[in-house]
Amino acid sequence: MQMLLFEDRLDPAVPLVLPPAVRALYLRDGEAVIGERRLTADEAVFSADRVVVTGTGTLWRFEVTARPDGWQPSPEERMRLLLARPLLRDPALPFVLRLDRVNFTPGVETPRHGHHGQGIRRLLDGRLLLTIGERVERRQPGEAWFETGEEPVAARGLLPGTAFIRALVMDAALQGQSSFRAWTPEDATRPRGVTYRLYLDEVTRLR
């Protein structure tokens, strides 16, 4: 079981035809029709069926799939694939696919925390300083990374407007609940310094 992040540059003259797969589709910029939904910039939709995308702009695709051992992307997929990571889950069980946006208060560091789920993040704007376990990493707009949820993470937005998109896979019972898990009782008392925007929170399963 894997999560993959693709980026598609939409061509108004050439529809993007996607085969059936569990995915969150986020329109970074432009205007598009995805299936029966019309989206503008900073909107998203869930899909598990074959879907046709028409329009302009940039589409980010967070897909959850079961790939055979030794799978390699096709040359066309490789051009669009930004990140692929395994998910440590039973692929036969239902799960929640959540897509949300995390906005940071400049200069305020989140308490150390993990998550009840695994997933890919991608920085939209600003600049982010991450402490993951013993590692310190800086993220620039467009950079993507994966978090297992099982390492302590603290994050600080370094510029106004710092925000990232987050796709999470969690147990089905967690639909509608926070994924946040404070690392220590002391961390649980500290303000998070972030706000959230939820795009989708769907219980689904691989087909």
Secondary structure as a PSIPRED ss2 file (coil, helix, strand):
# PSIPRED VFORMAT (PSIPRED V4.0)

   1 M C   1.000  0.000  0.000
   2 Q E   0.000  0.000  1.000
   3 M E   0.000  0.000  1.000
   4 L E   0.000  0.000  1.000
   5 L E   0.000  0.000  1.000
   6 F E   0.000  0.000  1.000
   7 E E   0.000  0.000  1.000
   8 D E   0.000  0.000  1.000
   9 R E   0.000  0.000  1.000
  10 L E   0.000  0.000  1.000
  11 D E   0.000  0.000  1.000
  12 P C   1.000  0.000  0.000
  13 A C   1.000  0.000  0.000
  14 V E   0.000  0.000  1.000
  15 P C   1.000  0.000  0.000
  16 L E   0.000  0.000  1.000
  17 V E   0.000  0.000  1.000
  18 L E   0.000  0.000  1.000
  19 P C   1.000  0.000  0.000
  20 P C   1.000  0.000  0.000
  21 A C   1.000  0.000  0.000
  22 V E   0.000  0.000  1.000
  23 R E   0.000  0.000  1.000
  24 A E   0.000  0.000  1.000
  25 L E   0.000  0.000  1.000
  26 Y E   0.000  0.000  1.000
  27 L E   0.000  0.000  1.000
  28 R E   0.000  0.000  1.000
  29 D E   0.000  0.000  1.000
  30 G E   0.000  0.000  1.000
  31 E E   0.000  0.000  1.000
  32 A E   0.000  0.000  1.000
  33 V E   0.000  0.000  1.000
  34 I E   0.000  0.000  1.000
  35 G C   1.000  0.000  0.000
  36 E C   1.000  0.000  0.000
  37 R E   0.000  0.000  1.000
  38 R E   0.000  0.000  1.000
  39 L E   0.000  0.000  1.000
  40 T E   0.000  0.000  1.000
  41 A C   1.000  0.000  0.000
  42 D C   1.000  0.000  0.000
  43 E E   0.000  0.000  1.000
  44 A E   0.000  0.000  1.000
  45 V E   0.000  0.000  1.000
  46 F E   0.000  0.000  1.000
  47 S E   0.000  0.000  1.000
  48 A C   1.000  0.000  0.000
  49 D C   1.000  0.000  0.000
  50 R C   1.000  0.000  0.000
  51 V E   0.000  0.000  1.000
  52 V E   0.000  0.000  1.000
  53 V E   0.000  0.000  1.000
  54 T E   0.000  0.000  1.000
  55 G E   0.000  0.000  1.000
  56 T E   0.000  0.000  1.000
  57 G E   0.000  0.000  1.000
  58 T E   0.000  0.000  1.000
  59 L E   0.000  0.000  1.000
  60 W E   0.000  0.000  1.000
  61 R E   0.000  0.000  1.000
  62 F E   0.000  0.000  1.000
  63 E E   0.000  0.000  1.000
  64 V E   0.000  0.000  1.000
  65 T E   0.000  0.000  1.000
  66 A C   1.000  0.000  0.000
  67 R C   1.000  0.000  0.000
  68 P C   1.000  0.000  0.000
  69 D C   1.000  0.000  0.000
  70 G C   1.000  0.000  0.000
  71 W C   1.000  0.000  0.000
  72 Q C   1.000  0.000  0.000
  73 P C   1.000  0.000  0.000
  74 S C   1.000  0.000  0.000
  75 P H   0.000  1.000  0.000
  76 E H   0.000  1.000  0.000
  77 E H   0.000  1.000  0.000
  78 R H   0.000  1.000  0.000
  79 M H   0.000  1.000  0.000
  80 R H   0.000  1.000  0.000
  81 L E   0.000  0.000  1.000
  82 L E   0.000  0.000  1.000
  83 L E   0.000  0.000  1.000
  84 A E   0.000  0.000  1.000
  85 R E   0.000  0.000  1.000
  86 P E   0.000  0.000  1.000
  87 L C   1.000  0.000  0.000
  88 L C   1.000  0.000  0.000
  89 R C   1.000  0.000  0.000
  90 D C   1.000  0.000  0.000
  91 P C   1.000  0.000  0.000
  92 A C   1.000  0.000  0.000
  93 L C   1.000  0.000  0.000
  94 P C   1.000  0.000  0.000
  95 F E   0.000  0.000  1.000
  96 V E   0.000  0.000  1.000
  97 L E   0.000  0.000  1.000
  98 R E   0.000  0.000  1.000
  99 L E   0.000  0.000  1.000
 100 D E   0.000  0.000  1.000
 101 R E   0.000  0.000  1.000
 102 V E   0.000  0.000  1.000
 103 N E   0.000  0.000  1.000
 104 F E   0.000  0.000  1.000
 105 T C   1.000  0.000  0.000
 106 P C   1.000  0.000  0.000
 107 G C   1.000  0.000  0.000
 108 V C   1.000  0.000  0.000
 109 E E   0.000  0.000  1.000
 110 T C   1.000  0.000  0.000
 111 P C   1.000  0.000  0.000
 112 R C   1.000  0.000  0.000
 113 H E   0.000  0.000  1.000
 114 G E   0.000  0.000  1.000
 115 H E   0.000  0.000  1.000
 116 H C   1.000  0.000  0.000
 117 G C   1.000  0.000  0.000
 118 Q E   0.000  0.000  1.000
 119 G E   0.000  0.000  1.000
 120 I E   0.000  0.000  1.000
 121 R E   0.000  0.000  1.000
 122 R E   0.000  0.000  1.000
 123 L E   0.000  0.000  1.000
 124 L E   0.000  0.000  1.000
 125 D E   0.000  0.000  1.000
 126 G C   1.000  0.000  0.000
 127 R C   1.000  0.000  0.000
 128 L E   0.000  0.000  1.000
 129 L E   0.000  0.000  1.000
 130 L E   0.000  0.000  1.000
 131 T E   0.000  0.000  1.000
 132 I E   0.000  0.000  1.000
 133 G C   1.000  0.000  0.000
 134 E C   1.000  0.000  0.000
 135 R E   0.000  0.000  1.000
 136 V E   0.000  0.000  1.000
 137 E E   0.000  0.000  1.000
 138 R E   0.000  0.000  1.000
 139 R E   0.000  0.000  1.000
 140 Q C   1.000  0.000  0.000
 141 P C   1.000  0.000  0.000
 142 G C   1.000  0.000  0.000
 143 E C   1.000  0.000  0.000
 144 A E   0.000  0.000  1.000
 145 W E   0.000  0.000  1.000
 146 F E   0.000  0.000  1.000
 147 E E   0.000  0.000  1.000
 148 T C   1.000  0.000  0.000
 149 G C   1.000  0.000  0.000
 150 E C   1.000  0.000  0.000
 151 E C   1.000  0.000  0.000
 152 P C   1.000  0.000  0.000
 153 V E   0.000  0.000  1.000
 154 A E   0.000  0.000  1.000
 155 A E   0.000  0.000  1.000
 156 R E   0.000  0.000  1.000
 157 G E   0.000  0.000  1.000
 158 L C   1.000  0.000  0.000
 159 L C   1.000  0.000  0.000
 160 P C   1.000  0.000  0.000
 161 G C   1.000  0.000  0.000
 162 T C   1.000  0.000  0.000
 163 A E   0.000  0.000  1.000
 164 F E   0.000  0.000  1.000
 165 I E   0.000  0.000  1.000
 166 R E   0.000  0.000  1.000
 167 A E   0.000  0.000  1.000
 168 L E   0.000  0.000  1.000
 169 V E   0.000  0.000  1.000
 170 M E   0.000  0.000  1.000
 171 D E   0.000  0.000  1.000
 172 A H   0.000  1.000  0.000
 173 A H   0.000  1.000  0.000
 174 L H   0.000  1.000  0.000
 175 Q C   1.000  0.000  0.000
 176 G C   1.000  0.000  0.000
 177 Q C   1.000  0.000  0.000
 178 S C   1.000  0.000  0.000
 179 S C   1.000  0.000  0.000
 180 F E   0.000  0.000  1.000
 181 R E   0.000  0.000  1.000
 182 A E   0.000  0.000  1.000
 183 W C   1.000  0.000  0.000
 184 T C   1.000  0.000  0.000
 185 P H   0.000  1.000  0.000
 186 E H   0.000  1.000  0.000
 187 D H   0.000  1.000  0.000
 188 A H   0.000  1.000  0.000
 189 T C   1.000  0.000  0.000
 190 R C   1.000  0.000  0.000
 191 P C   1.000  0.000  0.000
 192 R C   1.000  0.000  0.000
 193 G C   1.000  0.000  0.000
 194 V E   0.000  0.000  1.000
 195 T E   0.000  0.000  1.000
 196 Y E   0.000  0.000  1.000
 197 R E   0.000  0.000  1.000
 198 L E   0.000  0.000  1.000
 199 Y E   0.000  0.000  1.000
 200 L E   0.000  0.000  1.000
 201 D E   0.000  0.000  1.000
 202 E E   0.000  0.000  1.000
 203 V E   0.000  0.000  1.000
 204 T E   0.000  0.000  1.000
 205 R C   1.000  0.000  0.000
 206 L C   1.000  0.000  0.000
 207 R C   1.000  0.000  0.000
